[in-house]
Amino acid sequence: MADGYNPIMNVQQGLVVPFASNSVREFLPQISEEQVEKIKQEMNGMIGHRIILTNDEVIQIRRSVNIHMEDPNAVLRTAMTQTRLVAVLSSEPACGGAVISALREGGATHLAMNLPKIFQPALDHYQATGNKAVLHDLLKHRGFKHPLTLLESAVMCAVKLVCVGDQQLYDGERKAASVESIAIDVSNILDQAPLRRVVLWAGHQYLKRSHDKKVCLSAVDYLALNHKVFSVHNGNYFVDGGPLRKIVFDLQCPGALTTGKTRLIDNLSTGIEGCYYSDWDAILLHPKPLKDHSYFLTNN
């Protein structure tokens, strides 16, 4: 490690985060040719979308991470300060609490989640009392995949928990909420008071921006018509790791990459057909959690 290294302890993650203003930051060590080949094979075998990269491209992406990775707390705080709406992809269980804490420091007042509104009284009671027993019915809802740490952190930070969307709990076909309904609900929260700042925690289909500015395919597309939106992708999108997590498999500390700084990462597919990291304002990267499911408040 270079001289001048000054680690900052991230208490919530329990990890050392080497963000020092006057030092050469080394988040990723050099890897062998065998490890590069293994990364390529894993991405080539990804379910849904094969990603083909050369050895040099894999190495260059790792170098770009070393150069451009920033303190995730600083990126999130700034995003929430400069906008009234930050949309975060609800995928990685381990990072929920840390994300909300950083956004609260930036002024976040509400956490909007894609949940049936029948759960709003239980969330209100949980927020008022801290009693997790009131979330019993939520445990029975198989569609609920939000991390418990997310709710706990919001309660500790006094961020209001809000259900948004028109989905029904007892719909036999389990239809997803419409993107329009989520956009309307979030807009109503923002319009009720100028000091409100909202974190929208939702799935990919609600946050993915359309390449055609005249077409609204997601809730973020609709919201962006009247509000400045900062969208955050989680680089750890799949349970077994998205493309970036496969490339930075040995990452030891959380980090954030703002897009528009390196074409190689911006043009890298997220692993879903037609979606690229450049479609988002920032990418969060976390070390692979030891447990991929236990963080979820769910009955599965």
Secondary structure, 3 states (H helix, E strand, C coil): CCCCCCCEEECCCCEEECCCCCCCCCCCCCCCHHHHHHHHHHHHCCCCCCCCCCHHHHHHHHHHHHHHCECHHHHHHHHHHHCCEEEEECCCHHHHHHHHHHHHHCCCCEEEEECCHHHHHHHHHHHHHCCHHHHHHHHHCCCCCCEHHHHHHHHHCCCEEEEECCCCCCCCCCCCCCHHHHHHHHHHHHHCCCCCCEEEEECHHHHCCCCCCCCCCCHHHHHCCCCCEEEEEECCCCCCCCHHHHHCCCCCCCEEEECCCCHHHHCCECCCCCCEHHHCCEEEECCCCCCCCCCECCCC
